[in-house]
Amino acid sequence: MSRTLRQPWLLYIAAVSAVAIVYLAGPLNEGPVFNLIGASAVVATIVGARRNSPEHRLPWYLFALAQALFVGGDVLSYNYTRFFGGELPFPSVADAPYLALYPMLIGGMVLLVRQRNPGRDVASLIDSLIVAVGVGTISWIYLMAPYAHDETLALPTKLISIAYPVMDLVVFVAAVRLAVGAGRRESVFRLLFFGTVAVLIADAIYGWQILHDTYVQGSLLDAGWIAFYVLFGAAALHPSARQFSQPQPATSTRLTPSRLALLAGATLLAPGVQLAQAVFHQKSSVPAVTGAASIVLFTLVVLRMAGLVRAQEASTRRERTLREETERLMAEREQMELELRLAQKLEAVGQLAAGMAHEINTPIQFVGDTVGFLDDAFTDVQGLVDEYRAALAAAVDGQPPGELARKIAAAEETADLEYLQERIPQAFKRASDGLERVSTIVRAMREFAHPPTTEMAPADLNAAIENTLIVSANEYKYLADLETDLAELPPVDCNIGDISQVLLNLIVNASHAIADAAGVTGAPDEKGTIRVSTRVDGDDVLVTVADSGCGIPDDVGTRIFDPFFTTKEVGRGTGQGLAISRTIVNDKHGGSLTFQTAPGEGTTFELRLPVSRMDEPAALAA
C-alpha cells in the first residue's frame, strides 16, 4: 500500500479499477459513471504530460484529446434521447467525435515513433505493413465486407460502418510500428500497447455485435474501453515516460523470435482464411481480396528479404573493413613494439658504451705497446742486417774471416739479438691476443645490437648468453664474480635478438641489486656473485640468472613487470626492461619469466622457453 501511495500511476489504476468494478457489477452502471472514468483519464494524461514529458508533450496532449473526444461521443450516445428526443440512430452525431478520436490517437503514436526513432527504418515500416495487410484482410472479410455488400444500407451508413474498422486497423499498424522500433521497452510502452490492444479488441467485438444486432449498452464490453482509458492515463503518469520520448540509439533491425513469429502469423492470415473456407466448404464472397492480399504479402516479404540481404552485405563489408583495419592496427602495433624493443636495446647499448670503451681500451693498449716495441726492434734488426751486408761485401773483397767474425759478433751484441729472438714472437702473440679480444667484444656487441625482427629461427642460446656476458662485463666485473654453468642445449626456436635483450636486462638488474646490497651493508669492496646456468627441462630450456643482491620486497614484487615501474633513481632505468622482457618471453615466445626472491639474500629469475614452437595451423590440426 505504501508503494502505491508513492507511485501516482499505481494509485490512479487502483482508484479507477475500484470504480470500474462497481460500475461493471451493476450498482453504478450508469452513463455518467462511465463518462467520469473517461474524464479521469483525460486529466491523468494531461497531468502526466506536464509532469513527466516537459519537452515532448504533444503526443500526450493528442492522446488526451482522443480520450476527450471518446468521452464526448459517449456523452452524446448515452444522452441522445435527453438531448435530441429520440432513439439513437446510426449514423448519428455521436459518430463525429468517435471517428475524430482516431486521427488524434494515430498522430500521437506517429509522433512518438518519430521522436524515438528519428532516422529512416524501412524494415520496421515493412514489418508494420505486413501485419496491417494480414490483419486488414481478416477485418475486411468479417467486419467491412458485410456492410459493403449489404444492398439495404444507404451509402453514408456503409461508409461510417466501414470507417470504424479501417481506423482501428490504422491505429493497430501505428501501435505495431511503435512496438517494432528501436529502443528499450519501458513500462510506459507496455501500458500504451496493452491499452491500444484493449480498445481495438473492444471495437472489433462492438462491430461484430452491431453487425448481428446483439450489442447491449453498459455490458461487460465496456471493460475494454475502460482499460484503454486507465492504461493510457497510467502511462502518462508513469516515471518512465520521461525517457520514453527521447531519441533511442540507432540499431540494426533484428529478426528476434517474437518478431519473426508475429510476421509469420500475419503473413499466413490471408492464405489461412482461404484454407479455412475451403476446409469448411464456405463460399467466399471476396476471393479477389484474399488473393490480392496474398500477392501484396508476398511482395512485402520479398522486399523484407531484399532488405535483409542488403543489410547482410553491408554487415559483411563492415566486417571486412573492420578486419582489415584491425589487421592494419595489429601490424602497426607490432611495428611499434619492434621499435620500442629496439629503442630499449639501443638505450642499453648507450648505457654500456662507456664500459665497452674501457673493455676495448685495455687490449688496444696491449697492441699499442707491442707496436712500439716492434718498431724499436725493427730498428735494431735493420742495423744488424746492415752489418751483415757490410761483412758480406768485405768477404767478397778478401778481408780476413777472423776480423769479419769479430765485427758481426759486436753487431749482434749491440742489437741484443738473443733478446729480440725471444721477445719478438711474444710481442706478436700479445698483439694477436689483444686484437682477438677486441674482435670478440665488437662481434658480441654487433650480434647483440642487431635490429630485432619478428622472425623465429633455431638459435644457440648458450652463444647468446656468452655474447651478452661479454657486452655487459663492465657492469658486473667490479661488483660480482661470475659463475656460469651452461649445459649442452639443442637449438631453440626463438628470436635470438629479443632473447639477448631479456638476458641483458636480467644481468644488469642482478649487478644493480648487488650494488644496492653493498651500499646497504656498507661493504662496497666485498664482491657478490652472479650465477648463470642453462639446462633442458622436459620440452623446455631453462635459463636461470641468480644474484646475491638485496632481494625484492613483497610490495615491489607484485609490480616489477608493470610498464614504467622502477625503484631506481632517475637515469639508471626507465622501468620498461622487465615489462618488455615478460612480453617478449610470454607473449612472443610462449614461454614464461618468473622469479624467486628472499629479501636480503638475493633473487633468481627463471627464463623458460619451449625448444620448438608448433605453428598455429599445425596446432589446430592436432
C-alpha positions, 0 to 999 in steps of 0.5 A: 500500500505504501508503494502505491501511495508513492507511485501516482500511476499505481494509485490512479489504476487502483482508484479507477479499477475500484470504480470500474468494478462497481460500475461493471457489477451493476450498482453504478452502471450508469452513463455518467459513471462511465463518462467520469472514468473517461474524464479521469483519464483525460486529466491523468494524461494531461497531468502526466504530460506536464509532469513527466514529458516537459519537452515532448508533450504533444503526443500526450496532449493528442492522446488526451484529446482522443480520450476527450473526444471518446468521452464526448461521443459517449456523452452524446450516445448515452444522452441522445434521447435527453438531448435530441428526443429520440432513439439513437440512430446510426449514423448519428452525431455521436459518430463525429467525435468517435471517428475524430478520436482516431486521427488524434490517437494515430498522430500521437503514436506517429509522433512518438515513433518519430521522436524515438526513432528519428532516422529512416527504418524501412524494415520496421515500416515493412514489418508494420505493413505486413501485419496491417495487410494480414490483419486488414484482410481478416477485418475486411472479410468479417467486419467491412465486407458485410456492410459493403455488400449489404444492398439495404444500407444507404451509402453514408451508413456503409461508409461510417460502418466501414470507417470504424474498422479501417481506423482501428486497423490504422491505429493497430499498424501505428501501435505495431510500428511503435512496438517494432522500433528501436529502443528499450521497452519501458513500462510506459510502452507496455501500458500504451500497447496493452491499452491500444490492444484493449480498445481495438479488441473492444471495437472489433467485438462492438462491430461484430455485435452491431453487425448481428444486432446483439450489442447491449449498452453498459455490458461487460464490453465496456471493460475494454474501453475502460482499460484503454482509458486507465492504461493510457492515463497510467502511462502518462503518469508513469516515471518512465515516460520521461525517457520514453520520448527521447531519441533511442540509439540507432540499431540494426533491425533484428529478426528476434523470435517474437518478431519473426513469429508475429510476421509469420502469423500475419503473413499466413492470415490471408492464405489461412482464411482461404484454407479455412473456407475451403476446409469448411466448404464456405463460399467466399464472397471476396476471393479477389481480396484474399488473393490480392492480399496474398500477392501484396504479402508476398511482395512485402516479404520479398522486399523484407528479404531484399532488405535483409540481404542488403543489410547482410552485405553491408554487415559483411563489408563492415566486417571486412573493413573492420578486419582489415583495419584491425589487421592494419592496427595489429601490424602497426602495433607490432611495428611499434613494439619492434621499435620500442624493443629496439629503442630499449636495446639501443638505450642499453647499448648507450648505457654500456658504451662507456664500459665497452670503451674501457673493455676495448681500451685495455687490449688496444693498449696491449697492441699499442705497446707491442707496436712500439716495441716492434718498431724499436726492434725493427730498428735494431734488426735493420742495423744488424742486417746492415752489418751483415751486408757490410761483412758480406761485401768485405768477404767478397773483397778478401778481408780476413774471416777472423776480423769479419767474425769479430765485427758481426759478433759486436753487431749482434751484441749491440742489437741484443739479438738473443733478446729480440729472438725471444721477445719478438714472437711474444710481442706478436702473440700479445698483439694477436691476443689483444686484437682477438679480444677486441674482435670478440667484444665488437662481434658480441656487441654487433650480434647483440645490437642487431635490429630485432625482427619478428622472425623465429629461427633455431638459435644457440642460446648458450652463444647468446648468453656468452655474447651478452656476458661479454657486452655487459662485463663492465657492469658486473666485473667490479661488483660480482664474480661470475659463475656460469654453468651452461649445459649442452642445449639443442637449438631453440626456436626463438628470436635470438635478438629479443632473447639477448635483450631479456638476458641483458636486462636480467644481468644488469638488474642482478649487478644493480641489486648487488650494488644496492646490497653493498651500499646497504651493508656498507661493504662496497669492496666485498664482491657478490656473485652472479650465477648463470646456468642453462639446462633442458627441462622436459620440452623446455630450456631453462635459463636461470640468472641468480644474484646475491643482491638485496632481494625484492620486497613483497610490495615491489614484487607484485609490480616489477613487470608493470610498464614504467615501474622502477625503484631506481633513481632517475637515469639508471632505468626507465622501468620498461626492461622487465615489462618488455622482457615478460612480453617478449618471453610470454607473449612472443615466445610462449614461454614464461619469466618468473622469479624467486626472491628472499629479501636480503639474500638475493633473487633468481629469475627463471627464463623458460622457453619451449625448444620448438614452437608448433605453428598455429595451423599445425596446432589446430590440426592436432 
